[in-house]
Amino acid sequence: HLDSISVLQFSLDGRLMLSASLDGEARLSELSGKIVNSFKHDTSVLWASLLYNDQRLVVQTAANTFYLYDLTTGNKQEIANEGQVKAVSVLRDQPLLAVAVDNNLMVWNTAADEIEPVLQRKTYTALTSIQLVKQKEGWELILANNDCKAYRWSQKGELLTTYPNVLVLDYLKTSGQVSPEVQLKAEQYINLGYQRLTTFEVSGEPGGF
């Protein structure tokens, strides 16, 4: 590579390594260093991953465009996004690609000859994090937004769980996704929630509700 490396990932069988760089190239190499495949793009590669048991390669460039490569046929598809990509998630053994663009969520099936959406939703505020979660039957999504709230959705887009701000802030800190602005907003919401909670306190019995 001719510039900083943005991605390093091993194939599931451990035989190949995916590397991507700000020079616009994503490549698959043997552990010896021999290049097996090289994919070049006009702008920097910010994120990339193998998925669908290493049958697919998905690449995100600085132009907010995703490129999907079928490693079995050589077919290439392109997904252009109008807006800022906020988060991406895949399941390595499944053909699912989840993308958050501003306050739009899309989950794509990359196994089809023509990539197709299996879920599209618009949220009331911009998303900051998404995570695909494999279940015994199907999959679910964990979402976090700019208001420091997190939700669990079914693969049909049904709301299953709402998580409290304290838990969301802890997750963002642990995963390294928190910014000073988001942390300040979360702490304000937590303090506001605590102040509301104290209004239910039983008079004369501190700590009783």
N, C-alpha and C positions, 0 to 999 in steps of 0.2 A: 504494500500500500504506500501511497505517496503523501498521506496526511494522517491525522489522528484516527485511531481505531475507535469506533463507536459501539461495536457489538462483537462479542465472542460467544460462541455456543457450540456444544458438541452434538452430534447426531445421537439418536437414542441408542444405537448399537455401539457408540463410542469409536467408530471407525473414521468419521469425517469431522472436520471443524468448519463452522461457519464464521466468517469474519466480514465486517463491513466497516467502511471508513468514510470520513468527510470528503475524501477524494471522489466520491460517487460510485465506488465499486463495492459490490458484495461478491464474495467468492467462497466456494467450497473447496477445501483442501484435505488431502490425506495427512495423517499425523507426521509423515515424513517431510511435509511441506510442499509436496507435488500438488499443483492446482488441478482440480477436476472440472470445475465450472467457474466461469467468471461472468458477472452481470454488471454492466456499466450504465450509469445514469448521468443526466446533465447536471444534477445538483447533489449536494451532500446526502448521504444515507444516515438518517437519524436513528432508525430502529429497524431490526430485521429478525425473523424467526423462521425456523423450520416447523412444520405442523403436518397433521394427517399422516403420522408415522413416517415422517421425513419424505413424503411424496410431494409436498408443496413447500415453496419458499415464498414468504411475503416480505416486501421491502417498503419502508416508508421513507420518502425523501423530504428535503427541506421545502419542496414546492407543495407540501400537503397532499401529495399523490402517493397512492399505494400501487405497487406492481406485484402481481401474483404470477409465479412461475410454476408450471407443472413439470416436475423433475423427471417424470416418466415419459412425457410426450414432447417436452420443449415448448408447449403452448404458453403464451404470455398474455395476461390481461391487465387492464389498467383501471383504477378507481380514482377519479379526481374529486377532491372535496372542496366545497365552497365554504370556507371558514377555517378556524384554527383547530388542528388535531390536539386534543387534550390528553387522551389516554388510549392505550391499545391493550388487548388481552387475547391470548390464544390458549387452546388446549392442545398439547403436543401430539396426542394420539387421536385427535378428532379434527375434522376439516373446518372448525369454527374460527372466525375472525371477528372480534368485537371492537368497535371503534367509537370513541366519543369525539364529536366535532361540535364545539361550543355547547349548546344545550340539545344536541341531537344525538341519539344513540342508534347504532346500526349493528346488527349481527349478520354476518355473511356466511353462506355455505360455499366453501372453496372447492368442494368435490365436484360440483356441476361443471359441464363443459363451458357454460356461461355463468359466471359467478352471480349468485342470486341472494337477495336479503331474506332471512328467515324471521327477523324481528326489526321493526323500525318504531321508535318512540321519540317524542319531543318532550323534554322536561322544562319546568318553569324557570330554572336557572342553570348556568353552565356547570357541566360535570368536571370534576377534577381527577377522578380515579374510577376505574372499572376493573372487575375481576371475574372471569368466567370460572365457575365451580362445577366440577363433574359430580353428578349424582348417579345412584344406581340405575335410575331410568331418566335419561336426558341430562339436562344441565340447568344451572341457575346463574344469576348475575348478582354481584354485590356492587352497588354504585355509591359514590360520594360526590357531593356537589359543593358549590361555592358558599353555601349557607351552613357548611359544616354538618350536614345531615347525611346519613347513609341509609340505604334501603336494600332489601333482598327481593329480587324479582324472579318469577318463574320464566321458563322459556317461552311462555305465551304472553309475557309482559304483564302478568298479574302481580300486584304488590303483596308480598308475603310477610315482610317484617320491616319495621322502622327501628333504627338503632339510635341511641342517645348521643348527644354531642360529646360527652366525656369519652365514650368508646371510639367515636370517629376521630377525635383529636389524638388519642393514644395510637390508633392505627396509622394515621398519617405521620406521626412522629417516628414510629417504629419502622415504617416503610420508606422513610426519608423523603416524603412527598409534601411535607408541610412547609409553608412559606410564612414569614413574619405577619403578613396581612391576614392569612387564613387563621393562624394561631390566635391573633388578637381578636378576630371576629368570633372564633369558637369560645374563647375564654369569656367574652362578653355575653354570649348566649348561655354559657354554663352559669355565670353569675346571676343573670336575669332569671334563669330557671330556679336557682336556689332561693332568690328573693321571693319568688312566687310561692315556692314550697313552704317558706316560713309563715306565710299568711294562713296556712292550715294548722299551725301549731296550737295545741290546746293551752288556753290561758292558765297560768299557774303551774303548768307541768312542762318545763323545758325539755325538749326532745320528744314530747308526746304529740301524736297527731290523730 
